[in-house]
């Protein structure tokens, strides 16, 4: 299914802003870049009424897997975790999160992937 449209990040200016103004959290399998939201960037996407909410982008490089099917499976696993635990996340928090999966040997280890994702969510204080 995926994340709802009002939770997704889009636009190159959004990602440039996150890269320049974020706090980074590193794990063995992924990195988090967390920035305070900047609704002015999203004005061109007509997202004015929901632009100050918690938004997420999950980026998975071709270095992780050459097959788009595998990359999309990993993305869906993380999105599913977010959707099932969204009540724990304060969606009113004005943060933008960029999740980058690192190249590694975790192709079929869903548990390790979710465990690290959850740990980084706790360390970045997005959930309590």
N, CA, C and O of each residue as an XYZ file, in Angstrom:
512
protein
N       0.826     -1.194      0.000
C       0.000      0.000      0.000
C       0.868      1.254      0.000
O       0.750      2.072     -0.913
N       1.724      1.428      0.982
C       2.600      2.601      1.026
C       2.089      3.669      1.964
O       1.019      3.552      2.559
N       2.882      4.706      2.075
C       2.524      5.820      2.945
C       1.469      6.697      2.291
O       1.437      6.821      1.067
N       0.603      7.307      3.096
C      -0.358      8.255      2.523
C       0.378      9.455      1.915
O       1.495      9.779      2.319
N      -0.250     10.092      0.962
C       0.399     11.210      0.266
C       0.757     12.353      1.202
O       1.735     13.063      0.966
N      -0.019     12.541      2.259
C       0.283     13.650      3.159
C       1.445     13.342      4.103
O       1.809     14.181      4.928
N       2.033     12.145      3.991
C       3.210     11.809      4.810
C       4.493     11.732      3.990
O       5.578     11.595      4.556
N       4.384     11.816      2.664
C       5.555     11.657      1.811
C       6.258     12.976      1.576
O       5.642     14.042      1.554
N       7.555     12.877      1.401
C       8.348     14.037      1.006
C       8.582     13.972     -0.489
O       8.741     12.888     -1.050
N       8.604     15.126     -1.136
C       8.918     15.130     -2.554
C       9.551     16.458     -2.941
O       9.397     17.470     -2.257
N      10.260     16.422     -4.048
C      10.886     17.622     -4.576
C      12.356     17.723     -4.226
O      12.755     17.466     -3.091
N      13.162     18.101     -5.214
C      14.608     18.181     -4.982
C      14.977     19.255     -3.970
O      15.968     19.105     -3.257
N      14.207     20.335     -3.890
C      14.512     21.382     -2.897
C      14.299     20.868     -1.475
O      15.021     21.249     -0.554
N      13.309     20.009     -1.307
C      13.058     19.404      0.000
C      14.258     18.564      0.441
O      14.711     18.661      1.581
N      14.762     17.741     -0.477
C      15.889     16.877     -0.133
C      17.176     17.674      0.061
O      17.989     17.333      0.920
N      17.369     18.726     -0.724
C      18.535     19.597     -0.507
C      18.472     20.236      0.873
O      19.484     20.319      1.569
N      17.279     20.688      1.271
C      17.097     21.279      2.596
C      17.434     20.260      3.685
O      18.125     20.591      4.649
N      16.956     19.034      3.541
C      17.211     18.000      4.552
C      18.705     17.691      4.635
O      19.249     17.577      5.733
N      19.368     17.555      3.497
C      20.803     17.250      3.501
C      21.611     18.342      4.202
O      22.595     18.046      4.881
N      21.206     19.591      4.042
C      21.961     20.706      4.619
C      21.618     20.976      6.086
O      22.482     21.402      6.853
N      20.374     20.734      6.479
C      19.898     21.182      7.794
C      19.464     20.057      8.723
O      18.619     20.271      9.592
N      20.015     18.885      8.563
C      19.513     17.759      9.348
C      20.483     17.321     10.432
O      21.680     17.603     10.387
N      19.922     16.627     11.400
C      20.701     15.919     12.411
C      20.756     14.473     11.946
O      19.733     13.898     11.574
N      21.941     13.884     11.965
C      22.113     12.539     11.420
C      22.226     11.504     12.534
O      22.891     11.724     13.546
N      21.568     10.384     12.327
C      21.622      9.250     13.234
C      22.076      8.049     12.413
O      21.445      7.702     11.414
N      23.166      7.417     12.831
C      23.749      6.329     12.058
C      23.515      4.984     12.729
O      23.656      4.839     13.943
N      23.155      4.010     11.912
C      23.049      2.629     12.341
C      23.898      1.780     11.420
O      24.530      2.293     10.497
N      23.914      0.481     11.670
C      24.702     -0.409     10.814
C      24.060     -0.586      9.450
O      24.764     -0.754      8.455
N      22.737     -0.554      9.386
C      22.027     -0.824      8.144
C      21.470      0.417      7.463
O      21.192      0.393      6.264
N      21.303      1.508      8.217
C      20.673      2.697      7.648
C      21.094      3.955      8.390
O      21.653      3.893      9.485
N      20.816      5.090      7.779
C      21.025      6.382      8.423
C      19.713      7.154      8.384
O      18.921      7.028      7.449
N      19.509      7.944      9.408
C      18.361      8.841      9.475
C      18.883     10.257      9.344
O      19.902     10.602      9.942
N      18.203     11.070      8.577
C      18.459     12.504      8.533
C      17.157     13.167      8.940
O      16.144     13.056      8.251
N      17.200     13.856     10.066
C      16.003     14.447     10.649
C      16.143     15.957     10.646
O      17.103     16.496     11.197
N      15.191     16.644     10.029
C      15.217     18.102      9.951
C      13.865     18.650     10.395
O      12.833     17.992     10.260
N      13.896     19.855     10.920
C      12.650     20.537     11.252
C      11.986     20.928      9.941
O      12.656     21.392      9.018
N      10.693     20.746      9.856
C       9.996     20.982      8.587
C      10.083     22.443      8.168
O      10.183     23.345      8.999
N      10.042     22.645      6.867
C      10.067     23.970      6.270
C       8.936     24.026      5.245
O       9.162     23.750      4.067
N       7.717     24.381      5.678
C       6.549     24.325      4.785
C       6.666     25.211      3.550
O       5.992     24.955      2.552
N       7.491     26.233      3.589
C       7.619     27.135      2.432
C       8.121     26.389      1.198
O       7.776     26.742      0.070
N       8.936     25.355      1.417
C       9.487     24.589      0.296
C       8.383     23.846     -0.439
O       8.464     23.672     -1.655
N       7.356     23.405      0.272
C       6.308     22.583     -0.320
C       5.161     23.397     -0.934
O       4.185     22.816     -1.408
N       5.263     24.708     -0.932
C       4.180     25.524     -1.477
C       3.922     25.213     -2.949
O       2.774     25.230     -3.392
N       4.967     24.933     -3.701
C       4.796     24.651     -5.125
C       4.095     23.320     -5.379
O       3.628     23.078     -6.492
N       4.013     22.455     -4.373
C       3.331     21.167     -4.516
C       1.890     21.219     -4.014
O       1.227     20.187     -3.915
N       1.403     22.427     -3.695
C       0.039     22.630     -3.193
C      -0.249     21.780     -1.964
O      -1.315     21.175     -1.856
N       0.694     21.737     -1.047
C       0.536     20.967      0.190
C       0.547     21.898      1.393
O       1.164     21.586      2.411
N      -0.122     23.021      1.288
C      -0.039     24.033      2.329
C      -0.708     23.611      3.636
O      -0.181     23.900      4.710
N      -1.862     22.931      3.568
C      -2.589     22.647      4.801
C      -1.975     21.512      5.618
O      -2.220     21.439      6.823
N      -1.188     20.627      5.010
C      -0.603     19.512      5.757
C       0.916     19.546      5.746
O       1.555     18.572      6.146
N       1.505     20.645      5.298
C       2.951     20.660      5.085
C       3.750     20.777      6.374
O       4.968     20.597      6.352
N       3.102     21.073      7.495
C       3.842     21.221      8.748
C       3.742     19.968      9.614
O       4.001     20.029     10.816
N       3.370     18.837      9.021
C       3.263     17.582      9.752
C       4.526     16.751      9.575
O       5.441     17.122      8.841
N       4.549     15.618     10.268
C       5.639     14.661     10.142
C       5.588     14.032      8.759
O       4.550     13.519      8.341
N       6.717     14.074      8.045
C       6.802     13.503      6.700
C       8.036     12.628      6.589
O       9.033     12.854      7.274
N       7.964     11.619      5.715
C       9.037     10.627      5.600
C       9.351     10.355      4.133
O       8.469     10.363      3.275
N      10.641     10.114      3.872
C      11.083      9.591      2.578
C      12.047      8.450      2.865
O      12.914      8.567      3.731
N      11.899      7.354      2.145
C      12.772      6.192      2.313
C      13.519      5.989      1.003
O      12.918      5.683     -0.027
N      14.842      6.162      1.053
C      15.681      6.043     -0.137
C      16.523      4.777     -0.033
O      17.204      4.545      0.966
N      16.463      3.969     -1.080
C      17.227      2.726     -1.106
C      18.038      2.717     -2.397
O      17.477      2.738     -3.493
N      19.340      2.684     -2.260
C      20.247      2.756     -3.394
C      20.268      1.451     -4.179
O      19.910      0.394     -3.658
N      20.688      1.537     -5.429
C      20.868      0.338     -6.240
C      22.025     -0.506     -5.716
O      22.146     -1.679     -6.068
N      22.865      0.078     -4.887
C      23.953     -0.691     -4.285
C      23.416     -1.716     -3.290
O      24.056     -2.738     -3.042
N      22.246     -1.444     -2.722
C      21.629     -2.386     -1.796
C      21.144     -3.608     -2.570
O      21.382     -4.744     -2.162
N      20.470     -3.369     -3.677
C      20.006     -4.448     -4.542
C      19.797     -3.881     -5.937
O      19.250     -2.790     -6.101
N      20.230     -4.616     -6.919
C      20.059     -4.166     -8.302
C      18.599     -4.268     -8.737
O      18.156     -3.540     -9.626
N      17.857     -5.172     -8.106
C      16.473     -5.401     -8.499
C      15.532     -4.430     -7.779
O      15.543     -4.325     -6.553
N      14.724     -3.730     -8.565
C      13.754     -2.802     -7.997
C      12.736     -3.526     -7.127
O      12.232     -2.960     -6.157
N      12.432     -4.770     -7.470
C      11.480     -5.559     -6.684
C      11.978     -5.712     -5.248
O      11.207     -5.557     -4.301
N      13.260     -6.015     -5.089
C      13.837     -6.180     -3.747
C      13.867     -4.854     -2.987
O      13.562     -4.805     -1.795
N      14.236     -3.787     -3.686
C      14.271     -2.471     -3.024
C      12.870     -2.055     -2.586
O      12.696     -1.513     -1.495
N      11.882     -2.304     -3.421
C      10.507     -1.943     -3.069
C       9.974     -2.775     -1.912
O       9.188     -2.276     -1.107
N      10.392     -4.050     -1.812
C       9.992     -4.880     -0.670
C      10.503     -4.279      0.634
O       9.769     -4.177      1.617
N      11.769     -3.885      0.625
C      12.354     -3.280      1.825
C      11.647     -1.975      2.176
O      11.379     -1.700      3.346
N      11.351     -1.182      1.166
C      10.650      0.083      1.393
C       9.272     -0.177      1.981
O       8.856      0.513      2.911
N       8.558     -1.169      1.447
C       7.228     -1.485      1.959
C       7.264     -2.007      3.388
O       6.356     -1.731      4.173
N       8.305     -2.760      3.731
C       8.449     -3.253      5.111
C       8.543     -2.072      6.071
O       7.866     -2.053      7.099
N       9.380     -1.089      5.741
C       9.553      0.075      6.617
C       8.288      0.938      6.648
O       7.900      1.442      7.702
N       7.649      1.103      5.487
C       6.413      1.877      5.446
C       5.308      1.214      6.247
O       4.530      1.889      6.922
N       5.239     -0.096      6.173
C       4.224     -0.836      6.930
C       4.438     -0.650      8.431
O       3.480     -0.472      9.183
N       5.708     -0.693      8.867
C       6.001     -0.483     10.279
C       5.555      0.912     10.703
O       4.961      1.084     11.768
N       5.842      1.903      9.866
C       5.423      3.273     10.188
C       3.906      3.384     10.303
O       3.394      4.018     11.226
N       3.196      2.771      9.371
C       1.734      2.875      9.385
C       1.119      2.164     10.574
O       0.141      2.647     11.146
N       1.682      1.016     10.956
C       1.114      0.297     12.099
C       1.462      0.959     13.422
O       0.744      0.785     14.407
N       2.554      1.716     13.459
C       2.977      2.366     14.702
C       2.781      3.870     14.660
O       3.374      4.597     15.457
N       1.958      4.342     13.743
C       1.782      5.778     13.572
C       1.120      6.420     14.788
O       1.332      7.606     15.043
N       0.330      5.669     15.539
C      -0.297      6.233     16.728
C       0.749      6.570     17.785
O       0.524      7.449     18.617
N       1.893      5.878     17.763
C       2.957      6.175     18.717
C       3.745      7.399     18.292
O       4.299      8.118     19.122
N       3.787      7.626     16.983
C       4.517      8.785     16.474
C       3.602      9.987     16.576
O       2.449      9.949     16.146
N       4.128     11.046     17.146
C       3.332     12.264     17.221
C       3.322     12.897     15.836
O       4.268     13.585     15.454
N       2.248     12.663     15.086
C       2.208     13.153     13.711
C       2.119     14.671     13.653
O       2.275     15.261     12.584
N       1.870     15.305     14.790
C       1.846     16.762     14.812
C       3.249     17.357     14.918
O       3.429     18.565     14.767
N       4.241     16.502     15.178
C       5.611     16.999     15.266
C       6.060     17.476     13.895
O       5.952     16.733     12.920
N       6.553     18.680     13.805
C       6.949     19.215     12.492
C       8.353     18.769     12.085
O       9.272     19.587     12.024
N       8.519     17.488     11.808
C       9.818     16.966     11.386
C       9.707     16.304     10.026
O       8.669     15.756      9.656
N      10.815     16.373      9.291
C      10.951     15.634      8.042
C      12.062     14.620      8.238
O      13.131     14.952      8.750
N      11.813     13.391      7.835
C      12.758     12.303      8.028
C      13.131     11.691      6.681
O      12.265     11.331      5.884
N      14.431     11.580      6.445
C      14.946     10.882      5.274
C      15.684      9.649      5.763
O      16.644      9.758      6.525
N      15.240      8.475      5.328
C      15.851      7.205      5.705
C      16.649      6.705      4.507
O      16.089      6.511      3.429
N      17.956      6.494      4.686
C      18.816      5.958      3.637
C      19.311      4.592      4.069
O      19.979      4.465      5.095
N      18.987      3.568      3.290
C      19.522      2.243      3.575
C      20.939      2.148      3.054
O      21.230      2.572      1.935
N      21.821      1.589      3.871
C      23.215      1.415      3.490
C      23.383      0.092      2.753
O      22.556     -0.813      2.861
N      24.461      0.009      2.010
C      24.811     -1.242      1.354
C      25.228     -2.225      2.433
O      26.065     -1.903      3.276
N      24.663     -3.399      2.415
C      25.013     -4.374      3.435
C      24.448     -5.741      3.127
O      23.737     -5.927      2.139
N      24.764     -6.679      3.968
C      24.338     -8.058      3.777
C      23.140     -8.349      4.685
O      23.255     -9.085      5.665
N      22.000     -7.764      4.348
C      20.804     -7.971      5.157
C      19.597     -8.225      4.252
O      18.458     -7.969      4.641
N      19.848     -8.721      3.069
C      18.811     -8.838      2.040
C      17.536     -9.517      2.527
O      16.439     -9.027      2.258
N      17.659    -10.633      3.236
C      16.468    -11.373      3.629
C      16.190    -11.305      5.124
O      15.362    -12.062      5.630
N      16.859    -10.420      5.830
C      16.701    -10.356      7.274
C      15.764     -9.212      7.659
O      16.205     -8.128      8.040
N      14.471     -9.477      7.551
C      13.444     -8.480      7.860
C      13.514     -8.045      9.320
O      13.327     -6.869      9.631
N      13.784     -9.003     10.221
C      13.818     -8.698     11.650
C      14.936     -7.723     11.991
O      14.724     -6.769     12.740
N      16.130     -7.958     11.443
C      17.247     -7.039     11.697
C      16.949     -5.643     11.169
O      17.257     -4.645     11.820
N      16.349     -5.581      9.989
C      16.006     -4.308      9.373
C      15.007     -3.536     10.237
O      15.192     -2.347     10.500
N      13.954     -4.218     10.672
C      12.937     -3.560     11.498
C      13.465     -3.193     12.882
O      13.104     -2.155     13.436
N      14.322     -4.052     13.435
C      14.889     -3.768     14.753
C      15.725     -2.489     14.714
O      15.607     -1.631     15.588
N      16.559     -2.376     13.702
C      17.381     -1.163     13.610
C      16.535      0.061     13.313
O      16.795      1.135     13.856
N      15.531     -0.079     12.465
C      14.637      1.033     12.155
C      13.960      1.533     13.427
O      13.882      2.737     13.672
N      13.474      0.593     14.229
C      12.817      0.963     15.479
C      13.798      1.604     16.455
O      13.461      2.586     17.115
N      15.015      1.054     16.552
C      16.021      1.635     17.436
C      16.368      3.065     17.038
O      16.518      3.932     17.898
N      16.496      3.310     15.742
C      16.811      4.669     15.286
C      15.618      5.607     15.510
O      15.807      6.797     15.760
N      14.408      5.085     15.422
C      13.234      5.907     15.726
C      13.240      6.333     17.194
O      12.854      7.453     17.529
N      13.691      5.410     18.077
C      13.786      5.752     19.496
C      14.921      6.731     19.756
O      14.739      7.709     20.481
N      16.099      6.481     19.169
C      17.245      7.355     19.441
C      17.021      8.757     18.877
O      17.513      9.735     19.440
N      16.291      8.864     17.781
C      16.002     10.189     17.234
C      14.820     10.850     17.958
O      14.440     11.979     17.648
N      14.250     10.127     18.922
C      13.146     10.597     19.755
C      11.873     10.905     18.961
O      11.080     11.762     19.351
N      11.690     10.202     17.852
C      10.444     10.357     17.110
C       9.325      9.539     17.750
O       8.147      9.877     17.627
N       9.708      8.454     18.438
C       8.734      7.715     19.242
C       9.329      7.537     20.634
O      10.541      7.627     20.827
N       8.458      7.285     21.587
C       8.910      7.157     22.967
C       8.615      5.777     23.500
O       8.926      5.481     24.653
